[in-house]
């Protein structure tokens, strides 16, 4: 089936708060999803059977039948047992464990991160489409030629493995693991270029602004940054409402990771200058700063059974964060190792020796004022 002829993916939003339903509709519908809604557990179970959505976004805390019970009943029904369920919760690890026990496929945390929500929904919808296709192919091929059963089983297993990986890892990393095997996730040491970016004024803005306006700002910020992160093939280590941390050279090796990081930083600053100007016209005192460092870190799988992530540990990550803290509005601040790698491609001015929290000695720092455009 061609991409043009695929039906619009349908998401059932289950929440007894109309405002929450409207917020999710505002996020999902512009992204190409058709949104159905249910305001209670019993209504959700009826609509799941009647409408056959591609995915259920299920609030945990609801009057009467809570989200865990709804999820369990979805799993108990053979017709809906494989329907992807994403639980929406404001609670932590215990709520996630309860959700896993109930059969949830994934979780999003309140307050919602728009970019994360869309990535998780798209990934699970895509996996469901793959599974539906494989099931249909398996039935058809079984009638045509029984000798193809082994091949179909292999495809199903591969998709099931990808589904498990995508629940706990980023899509890019999941693809790498599928290609190279689980050894990619084992602890190892590698030189990384780390970029830390932050929105200035976020605390006051988020505390004094209506949630819908906050979501609008977050959405435009994440969209602009996400586009560049994909373009430069950076690995996302951390992504929140006001900040992000990415690195280069693992798990996908690249030449000159510091150059790549600084060139992406320059594009980020250019993209953000237009956004911050628009925000300031709307009365939002927000700006943007970046820190970039280069050094060795230990990278690998962290977490516990049922919930793993891919993380990095090392002073290079802390240095990028502290340089970002020291940066002024619109500044890209780098350390001496980064400057040594990029000095022929940038214009920079020294900031002197900075006293950075967590570092015993002052650190030489430099502000990148201009950079040669990247060829990516």
Buried (B, 14 or more C-beta within 10 A) or exposed (E): EEEEEEEEBBBBBBBBEEEBBBBBBBBBEEBEBBBBBBBBBEBBBEBBEEEEBBBBBBBBBBEEBBBBBBBEBBBEEEEBEBBBBBBBBEBEEEBBEBBBEBBBBBBBBEEBBBBBBBBBBBBBBBBBBBBEEBEEBBEEBEEEEEEBEEEBEEBBEEBBBBBEBBBBBBBBBBBBBBEEEEEBBEEEBBBBBBBBBBBBBBEEBBEEBEEEBBBBBBBBBBBBBBEBBEEBBBBBBBBBBBBBBBBBBBBBEBEBBBBBBBBBBBBBBEBBEEBBEEBEEEEBEBBBBBBBBBBEBEBBBBEEEEBBEBBBBBBBBBBBBBBBBBBEEBBBBBBBBBBEBBEEBBEBEEBEEBEBEEEEEEBBBBBBEEBBEBEE
